[in-house]
Amino acid sequence: MPNFKIIQDVADQARVKIFGSQNIAINTDGAGNLAITPPVSGLLVTVADTGLSVTGPINGLIVTAPASGLSVTGPLNGLIVTAPASGLSITGPANGLIVTAPASGLSVTPPVDGFAITAPANGLLVTAPESGLSVTGPANGLIVTAPASGLSVTGPANGLVVTAPAAGLSVTPPTGGLLITSAGLSVVSALATTDVTEAKTGIVDIAGSPSNPYVVLGVAQYSFGLVNQSTSEPNAQAAAKLQVSPDAINWFDNSSVVTLSPGSADCLVASVFLKYARVYYSAVNAASSVDLTIFFQGQTS
């Protein structure tokens, strides 16, 4: 029979109390929530083969790391953290948050709608290991959105290397423009060159004829090389001049006339820039045919 006298005098005796193996009551806070106090040497949570699922309350789950730091060691098959639909927020301690990847590397798979990292007010610092930091973007590209104040990327002492994929690297600047400030920035790009040869043989026309027109937009530097290949006739001289045009219809001279004796060579360089360029050539003596080779050569930078 219950002892109502005890319950009447000491109502606390009517509650059921749970004790641990050391005859110490389980700790709870003022609201009755269960509190787990780890031992001095740390708290070890062993995950089962099927994985560990931690479901936070509606207002979020807070893990407070000790001053010496928090170490989470994943199981052999990896550690999976599934964020709720509202997103996952990780707030590092005052002295920073350090994530040390295993030797096999650290893999972070973003959710379908993207992965957002919000840097604190004093900036986000990512320190790469000595072997370098590799960031592999997804198939549809990697997007880095800079804040309004700008994005600052500071390379290590031995330089920052960005290796573009075979399809090319695309950098889209913000509306206000892209500013790159460097004490000594070296940009190495592939050099595109143009090399075209025209052979004009048996020239006897002293009135002259034009070579093929060349589009020189996108060609930073170009010139025409001329070689008089005539060898059989000593008086087989050639005359040539450079012409330019904005529309390949209206042409005007952009050099003086050069005269080439048999076996000699010369060069024509434009002093103004228009979309089209060509060589206008002729024989000096109609009685002596000329063989003239025209070289068009240029490069992007």
KEKE-3310 file (N, C-alpha, C; in steps of 0.2 Angstrom, whole numbers, plus 5000, padded with zeros to 4 digits):
npx = (5004:5002:5012:5004:5006:5020:5020:5012:5019:5032:5031:5040:5044:5035:5039:5047:5063:5078:5093:5110:5124:5133:5126:5121:5110:5103:5107:5097:5091:5084:5071:5068:5074:5085:5102:5119:5134:5150:5164:5180:5190:5184:5169:5163:5155:5149:5146:5133:5134:5124:5123:5122:5109:5104:5092:5088:5080:5065:5070:5083:5099:5112:5129:5141:5158:5172:5186:5197:5194:5183:5181:5176:5175:5172:5164:5171:5165:5162:5155:5139:5130:5115:5106:5092:5077:5077:5090:5107:5116:5132:5141:5156:5168:5175:5189:5190:5185:5190:5192:5198:5204:5203:5216:5212:5205:5192:5175:5162:5145:5134:5116:5102:5097:5108:5123:5127:5139:5141:5151:5159:5158:5172:5178:5181:5192:5201:5213:5224:5231:5249:5251:5242:5226:5212:5198:5184:5172:5154:5146:5138:5145:5154:5149:5153:5148:5151:5152:5144:5155:5165:5176:5190:5204:5218:5233:5244:5261:5269:5262:5246:5237:5226:5218:5211:5197:5195:5185:5187:5188:5177:5174:5163:5160:5154:5140:5146:5159:5175:5188:5205:5218:5236:5252:5261:5256:5255:5249:5247:5243:5237:5245:5239:5242:5244:5247:5249:5251:5254:5256:5261:5263:5271:5269:5265:5257:5257:5249:5243:5237:5226:5230:5223:5211:5213:5205:5209:5204:5205:5218:5232:5245:5252:5259:5265:5275:5286:5293:5303:5303:5309:5321:5326:5325:5334:5329:5316:5308:5297:5283:5275:5263:5255:5238:5223:5206:5189:5178:5181:5178:5180:5196:5212:5229:5242:5255:5271:5276:5285:5300:5305:5319:5324:5326:5326:5319:5306:5296:5279:5271:5256:5251:5240:5224:5212:5198:5201:5215:5227:5239:5244:5250:5262:5270:5286:5291:5284:5289:5296:5292:5286:5288:5281:5280:5269:5268:5257:5257:5253:5249:5240:5244)
npy = (4994:5011:5024:5036:5045:5048:5054:5065:5073:5074:5079:5078:5065:5057:5057:5049:5045:5044:5036:5035:5023:5026:5030:5043:5056:5058:5073:5087:5102:5118:5118:5105:5098:5086:5085:5082:5080:5079:5069:5073:5069:5070:5067:5052:5047:5033:5028:5019:5006:5009:5022:5039:5048:5064:5075:5091:5103:5113:5127:5126:5118:5118:5117:5118:5121:5116:5126:5121:5116:5107:5091:5081:5065:5056:5040:5026:5025:5038:5054:5061:5075:5081:5095:5104:5110:5124:5127:5125:5131:5135:5141:5147:5147:5161:5161:5156:5143:5127:5116:5100:5091:5073:5062:5057:5067:5080:5080:5090:5090:5099:5105:5103:5115:5123:5129:5139:5150:5161:5173:5180:5196:5201:5194:5179:5166:5155:5143:5135:5118:5113:5106:5112:5119:5112:5115:5109:5113:5110:5101:5111:5123:5134:5146:5161:5173:5189:5200:5217:5225:5220:5206:5198:5190:5182:5176:5162:5163:5158:5160:5160:5148:5146:5134:5132:5122:5111:5116:5130:5145:5155:5171:5182:5198:5209:5221:5234:5233:5224:5224:5221:5221:5222:5220:5215:5208:5194:5188:5175:5171:5160:5162:5168:5166:5172:5167:5168:5165:5171:5168:5177:5175:5178:5192:5206:5217:5234:5243:5238:5227:5221:5212:5198:5203:5206:5203:5212:5214:5210:5206:5210:5215:5216:5213:5214:5204:5205:5197:5197:5185:5183:5178:5175:5186:5201:5214:5213:5221:5224:5233:5239:5243:5247:5245:5251:5248:5253:5245:5236:5241:5254:5259:5265:5272:5267:5268:5272:5269:5254:5248:5233:5224:5210:5195:5202:5209:5216:5225:5229:5240:5245:5261:5266:5260:5250:5239:5231:5225:5226:5222:5232:5228:5228:5227:5234:5235:5232:5223:5214:5200:5197:5188:5187:5185:5186:5189:5187:5191:5189:5193:5190:5197)
npz = (5000:4996:5005:5011:5021:5020:5007:5009:5019:5012:4997:4986:4987:4980:4966:4952:4952:4942:4942:4938:4935:4945:4956:4955:4951:4935:4925:4923:4916:4921:4915:4914:4904:4897:4901:4895:4901:4896:4900:4907:4898:4886:4875:4868:4854:4846:4830:4822:4810:4801:4801:4809:4815:4819:4824:4825:4836:4833:4834:4831:4832:4843:4845:4856:4856:4866:4873:4868:4856:4844:4839:4826:4821:4807:4802:4794:4781:4778:4783:4784:4783:4783:4778:4784:4775:4776:4777:4782:4796:4801:4814:4818:4832:4841:4838:4826:4814:4810:4798:4795:4782:4778:4773:4760:4755:4756:4753:4748:4745:4737:4740:4729:4726:4727:4735:4749:4756:4769:4773:4788:4795:4796:4786:4776:4778:4769:4771:4761:4760:4760:4748:4740:4735:4729:4719:4712:4701:4698:4684:4678:4680:4691:4703:4710:4720:4723:4737:4739:4742:4736:4730:4737:4733:4740:4735:4739:4745:4734:4723:4714:4706:4693:4684:4669:4663:4649:4641:4643:4653:4661:4666:4673:4675:4688:4688:4690:4685:4684:4694:4695:4705:4707:4712:4703:4691:4681:4666:4656:4640:4626:4611:4596:4579:4562:4546:4529:4512:4496:4479:4465:4448:4433:4430:4421:4420:4421:4426:4437:4451:4464:4479:4488:4499:4517:4533:4547:4559:4576:4575:4582:4578:4562:4546:4529:4519:4505:4491:4478:4466:4454:4442:4429:4421:4421:4422:4428:4437:4452:4458:4473:4485:4501:4505:4513:4520:4526:4522:4512:4500:4497:4495:4500:4499:4510:4512:4504:4487:4485:4476:4470:4465:4455:4465:4477:4493:4503:4516:4521:4532:4541:4545:4550:4557:4550:4545:4534:4524:4511:4497:4484:4468:4454:4438:4434:4421:4407:4397:4404:4413:4430:4445:4460:4477:4490:4508:4521:4538:4555:4572:4588:4599)
capx = (5000:5006:5012:5001:5009:5026:5018:5009:5024:5037:5028:5045:5045:5031:5042:5051:5070:5082:5100:5115:5127:5136:5121:5121:5105:5104:5107:5093:5091:5078:5065:5068:5078:5091:5109:5124:5140:5155:5170:5186:5194:5180:5163:5164:5149:5151:5140:5132:5135:5118:5124:5119:5104:5103:5087:5088:5073:5063:5073:5090:5103:5118:5134:5146:5164:5176:5191:5202:5191:5178:5184:5171:5178:5167:5165:5175:5161:5161:5151:5135:5126:5109:5103:5085:5075:5078:5097:5112:5120:5138:5144:5163:5170:5179:5196:5189:5183:5195:5190:5204:5201:5207:5221:5209:5201:5186:5170:5156:5140:5129:5110:5100:5096:5115:5127:5129:5143:5140:5157:5157:5160:5179:5180:5181:5199:5202:5220:5226:5237:5255:5250:5238:5219:5208:5190:5181:5165:5150:5145:5135:5149:5154:5147:5156:5145:5155:5148:5144:5161:5170:5179:5197:5207:5225:5236:5250:5268:5272:5257:5240:5237:5220:5219:5204:5195:5196:5180:5188:5187:5173:5173:5158:5161:5148:5138:5150:5165:5179:5194:5211:5224:5241:5259:5265:5251:5257:5244:5250:5238:5239:5246:5236:5246:5241:5253:5246:5256:5251:5261:5259:5268:5270:5265:5267:5253:5260:5243:5243:5232:5226:5231:5217:5210:5213:5202:5214:5201:5207:5225:5235:5251:5252:5263:5266:5282:5286:5299:5303:5306:5311:5328:5328:5326:5337:5325:5310:5306:5290:5281:5270:5261:5250:5231:5218:5199:5185:5173:5183:5176:5184:5203:5217:5236:5244:5262:5274:5277:5292:5302:5309:5323:5324:5329:5326:5313:5304:5291:5275:5267:5251:5252:5233:5221:5205:5196:5204:5221:5229:5244:5243:5257:5262:5277:5288:5292:5279:5292:5299:5287:5288:5286:5281:5277:5266:5267:5253:5258:5251:5248:5235:5247)
capy = (5000:5017:5027:5042:5049:5051:5059:5071:5077:5076:5078:5076:5058:5054:5057:5044:5047:5039:5037:5031:5017:5028:5032:5050:5057:5061:5080:5091:5110:5121:5117:5098:5095:5082:5088:5077:5083:5075:5068:5078:5067:5070:5062:5048:5044:5028:5028:5012:5005:5012:5029:5042:5054:5069:5079:5097:5105:5118:5133:5124:5114:5122:5113:5123:5118:5119:5131:5117:5114:5102:5086:5076:5060:5052:5033:5024:5026:5045:5058:5064:5080:5083:5101:5105:5114:5131:5128:5123:5137:5134:5147:5146:5151:5167:5161:5153:5136:5124:5109:5097:5085:5067:5061:5056:5073:5082:5081:5093:5089:5104:5103:5104:5123:5127:5129:5146:5151:5168:5175:5184:5203:5202:5190:5172:5164:5148:5141:5129:5114:5114:5103:5116:5118:5110:5116:5107:5115:5105:5101:5117:5128:5136:5153:5164:5179:5194:5205:5224:5229:5217:5200:5199:5183:5183:5170:5161:5166:5155:5162:5157:5145:5144:5130:5131:5116:5111:5121:5137:5148:5161:5176:5187:5203:5212:5227:5239:5231:5219:5227:5217:5226:5218:5223:5213:5203:5191:5185:5172:5168:5157:5167:5166:5169:5171:5166:5167:5166:5172:5168:5180:5174:5181:5199:5211:5223:5240:5247:5235:5223:5220:5205:5196:5207:5202:5206:5212:5215:5205:5205:5216:5217:5212:5216:5211:5203:5205:5194:5196:5178:5183:5176:5175:5193:5206:5220:5211:5224:5224:5239:5237:5248:5245:5249:5249:5250:5251:5241:5232:5244:5260:5258:5271:5270:5269:5267:5274:5263:5251:5244:5227:5221:5203:5192:5207:5208:5222:5224:5235:5240:5250:5266:5267:5253:5249:5232:5227:5228:5222:5224:5233:5227:5229:5226:5241:5235:5227:5218:5209:5197:5197:5183:5190:5181:5191:5185:5191:5188:5193:5189:5193:5201)
capz = (5000:4996:5011:5010:5026:5017:5001:5012:5022:5007:4991:4982:4987:4975:4959:4950:4950:4938:4944:4934:4938:4951:4961:4954:4947:4929:4926:4919:4917:4925:4911:4914:4898:4898:4899:4895:4903:4894:4905:4906:4892:4880:4874:4862:4851:4841:4825:4820:4802:4797:4802:4815:4814:4824:4822:4830:4838:4828:4834:4829:4836:4845:4848:4859:4857:4871:4871:4864:4849:4843:4834:4824:4817:4804:4801:4788:4775:4778:4787:4780:4786:4779:4780:4783:4769:4778:4777:4788:4798:4806:4817:4821:4838:4840:4836:4819:4813:4806:4795:4793:4778:4778:4767:4754:4753:4759:4748:4750:4740:4739:4739:4722:4724:4728:4742:4750:4761:4771:4777:4793:4794:4795:4780:4776:4777:4767:4770:4758:4762:4756:4742:4736:4736:4722:4719:4706:4700:4695:4677:4675:4682:4698:4703:4716:4720:4727:4740:4736:4744:4732:4732:4738:4733:4741:4733:4743:4743:4728:4718:4713:4699:4691:4678:4666:4659:4641:4638:4644:4659:4660:4672:4672:4680:4691:4684:4691:4682:4687:4696:4697:4708:4708:4712:4697:4688:4675:4662:4650:4636:4620:4606:4590:4574:4555:4541:4523:4507:4489:4474:4459:4443:4426:4431:4416:4420:4424:4429:4444:4453:4471:4482:4492:4505:4523:4538:4552:4566:4581:4574:4585:4574:4556:4541:4522:4517:4498:4489:4470:4465:4447:4441:4422:4418:4426:4422:4430:4444:4454:4462:4477:4490:4505:4505:4519:4519:4531:4520:4507:4494:4496:4497:4500:4500:4517:4511:4498:4483:4485:4470:4471:4460:4456:4471:4483:4498:4507:4520:4521:4538:4541:4550:4553:4558:4548:4545:4529:4521:4505:4494:4477:4465:4447:4435:4432:4414:4404:4393:4409:4418:4437:4450:4466:4483:4496:4514:4526:4544:4560:4579:4592:4604)
cpx = (5004:5006:5010:5004:5016:5025:5015:5014:5029:5034:5033:5046:5041:5033:5046:5058:5074:5089:5104:5119:5131:5132:5121:5115:5106:5102:5101:5093:5084:5071:5064:5071:5084:5097:5114:5130:5146:5160:5175:5190:5190:5174:5164:5157:5151:5145:5140:5133:5130:5118:5120:5115:5103:5098:5087:5081:5071:5067:5081:5094:5110:5123:5140:5153:5168:5182:5196:5200:5187:5181:5178:5175:5173:5169:5169:5171:5159:5155:5146:5130:5121:5106:5096:5083:5077:5086:5101:5116:5126:5141:5151:5164:5174:5185:5196:5187:5188:5192:5196:5202:5206:5212:5218:5205:5195:5181:5164:5151:5134:5122:5108:5099:5103:5117:5129:5133:5143:5146:5155:5160:5167:5182:5181:5188:5199:5210:5221:5231:5243:5255:5245:5230:5215:5201:5188:5174:5161:5149:5143:5139:5149:5153:5149:5153:5148:5150:5148:5151:5167:5173:5186:5200:5215:5228:5242:5256:5271:5267:5251:5239:5229:5220:5212:5203:5196:5191:5182:5186:5183:5172:5168:5158:5154:5146:5143:5157:5169:5186:5200:5217:5230:5248:5263:5261:5254:5251:5247:5244:5241:5240:5244:5240:5242:5247:5250:5251:5252:5257:5258:5264:5266:5267:5269:5263:5256:5255:5242:5237:5232:5227:5224:5217:5210:5210:5207:5211:5203:5215:5229:5241:5251:5257:5263:5273:5282:5293:5298:5307:5309:5319:5330:5329:5328:5333:5317:5309:5299:5289:5276:5269:5255:5243:5227:5211:5195:5179:5174:5180:5180:5191:5207:5224:5238:5252:5264:5275:5285:5294:5307:5312:5323:5329:5329:5319:5312:5298:5286:5271:5262:5253:5245:5229:5214:5204:5200:5210:5223:5235:5242:5249:5256:5269:5279:5289:5288:5282:5296:5294:5290:5285:5286:5277:5275:5265:5263:5254:5256:5250:5243:5238:5255)
cpy = (5006:5021:5034:5047:5052:5056:5065:5076:5079:5074:5075:5068:5054:5054:5051:5047:5042:5041:5033:5026:5019:5031:5040:5051:5060:5069:5083:5098:5112:5119:5109:5095:5091:5085:5082:5081:5078:5074:5073:5076:5067:5065:5058:5045:5039:5027:5021:5012:5008:5019:5032:5048:5058:5074:5085:5099:5111:5124:5132:5120:5117:5117:5118:5119:5120:5123:5127:5115:5108:5097:5081:5071:5055:5044:5032:5025:5033:5048:5062:5069:5083:5089:5101:5109:5121:5132:5126:5129:5134:5140:5145:5150:5157:5167:5157:5146:5133:5117:5106:5091:5079:5067:5060:5062:5074:5084:5084:5093:5094:5102:5105:5111:5127:5127:5136:5146:5159:5169:5180:5191:5204:5197:5183:5170:5156:5147:5135:5125:5115:5111:5106:5114:5117:5111:5114:5109:5110:5106:5108:5124:5130:5144:5156:5171:5184:5198:5212:5227:5225:5210:5200:5191:5184:5176:5169:5164:5164:5156:5158:5155:5143:5140:5129:5125:5117:5116:5128:5139:5155:5165:5181:5192:5206:5218:5233:5238:5227:5223:5222:5222:5221:5222:5221:5207:5200:5187:5182:5169:5165:5162:5164:5170:5168:5171:5164:5169:5166:5172:5171:5179:5177:5188:5203:5217:5229:5244:5245:5231:5222:5213:5203:5201:5203:5206:5206:5214:5209:5203:5211:5219:5213:5216:5211:5210:5202:5202:5194:5190:5178:5182:5176:5181:5198:5213:5219:5214:5224:5231:5237:5243:5245:5249:5246:5251:5249:5246:5237:5234:5250:5259:5265:5269:5272:5268:5270:5268:5261:5248:5239:5224:5213:5200:5197:5206:5215:5220:5230:5234:5246:5255:5268:5260:5254:5241:5228:5230:5223:5225:5226:5233:5228:5228:5233:5241:5230:5221:5213:5206:5196:5191:5186:5186:5186:5187:5190:5187:5192:5189:5193:5198:5201)
cpz = (5000:5003:5010:5015:5023:5011:5004:5015:5017:5000:4985:4981:4982:4968:4958:4948:4947:4940:4939:4938:4945:4956:4961:4949:4941:4929:4921:4921:4920:4921:4911:4908:4900:4896:4900:4896:4901:4900:4903:4899:4886:4880:4868:4860:4845:4837:4823:4812:4798:4797:4808:4813:4820:4821:4827:4831:4832:4828:4833:4834:4837:4848:4850:4860:4863:4869:4867:4857:4849:4838:4833:4819:4814:4803:4795:4782:4774:4782:4783:4784:4782:4782:4779:4777:4770:4778:4783:4790:4803:4808:4821:4828:4836:4837:4829:4819:4808:4804:4792:4789:4779:4772:4760:4751:4756:4753:4751:4745:4741:4737:4732:4721:4726:4735:4743:4756:4763:4775:4782:4791:4792:4790:4781:4774:4775:4766:4767:4761:4758:4749:4737:4737:4729:4723:4712:4706:4697:4688:4674:4677:4689:4699:4710:4716:4725:4731:4737:4737:4740:4735:4732:4738:4734:4740:4738:4741:4736:4722:4718:4706:4698:4684:4675:4663:4652:4638:4638:4650:4658:4666:4670:4677:4682:4686:4684:4688:4687:4688:4698:4699:4710:4708:4706:4695:4681:4672:4656:4646:4630:4615:4599:4584:4567:4550:4534:4517:4500:4484:4467:4454:4437:4426:4425:4416:4424:4427:4436:4445:4460:4473:4485:4498:4511:4529:4544:4559:4570:4580:4576:4581:4568:4551:4534:4520:4509:4496:4481:4468:4457:4446:4434:4419:4423:4427:4425:4437:4445:4458:4467:4483:4495:4505:4510:4517:4525:4529:4514:4500:4492:4499:4496:4502:4507:4517:4505:4494:4484:4479:4472:4465:4461:4461:4477:4487:4501:4511:4520:4528:4538:4546:4553:4553:4555:4547:4540:4526:4515:4502:4486:4473:4458:4445:4433:4424:4411:4400:4398:4414:4425:4441:4457:4471:4488:4502:4519:4533:4550:4567:4583:4597:4604)
residu = (MET:PRO:ASN:PHE:LYS:ILE:ILE:GLN:ASP:VAL:ALA:ASP:GLN:ALA:ARG:VAL:LYS:ILE:PHE:GLY:SER:GLN:ASN:ILE:ALA:ILE:ASN:THR:ASP:GLY:ALA:GLY:ASN:LEU:ALA:ILE:THR:PRO:PRO:VAL:SER:GLY:LEU:LEU:VAL:THR:VAL:ALA:ASP:THR:GLY:LEU:SER:VAL:THR:GLY:PRO:ILE:ASN:GLY:LEU:ILE:VAL:THR:ALA:PRO:ALA:SER:GLY:LEU:SER:VAL:THR:GLY:PRO:LEU:ASN:GLY:LEU:ILE:VAL:THR:ALA:PRO:ALA:SER:GLY:LEU:SER:ILE:THR:GLY:PRO:ALA:ASN:GLY:LEU:ILE:VAL:THR:ALA:PRO:ALA:SER:GLY:LEU:SER:VAL:THR:PRO:PRO:VAL:ASP:GLY:PHE:ALA:ILE:THR:ALA:PRO:ALA:ASN:GLY:LEU:LEU:VAL:THR:ALA:PRO:GLU:SER:GLY:LEU:SER:VAL:THR:GLY:PRO:ALA:ASN:GLY:LEU:ILE:VAL:THR:ALA:PRO:ALA:SER:GLY:LEU:SER:VAL:THR:GLY:PRO:ALA:ASN:GLY:LEU:VAL:VAL:THR:ALA:PRO:ALA:ALA:GLY:LEU:SER:VAL:THR:PRO:PRO:THR:GLY:GLY:LEU:LEU:ILE:THR:SER:ALA:GLY:LEU:SER:VAL:VAL:SER:ALA:LEU:ALA:THR:THR:ASP:VAL:THR:GLU:ALA:LYS:THR:GLY:ILE:VAL:ASP:ILE:ALA:GLY:SER:PRO:SER:ASN:PRO:TYR:VAL:VAL:LEU:GLY:VAL:ALA:GLN:TYR:SER:PHE:GLY:LEU:VAL:ASN:GLN:SER:THR:SER:GLU:PRO:ASN:ALA:GLN:ALA:ALA:ALA:LYS:LEU:GLN:VAL:SER:PRO:ASP:ALA:ILE:ASN:TRP:PHE:ASP:ASN:SER:SER:VAL:VAL:THR:LEU:SER:PRO:GLY:SER:ALA:ASP:CYS:LEU:VAL:ALA:SER:VAL:PHE:LEU:LYS:TYR:ALA:ARG:VAL:TYR:TYR:SER:ALA:VAL:ASN:ALA:ALA:SER:SER:VAL:ASP:LEU:THR:ILE:PHE:PHE:GLN:GLY:GLN:THR:SER)
# end
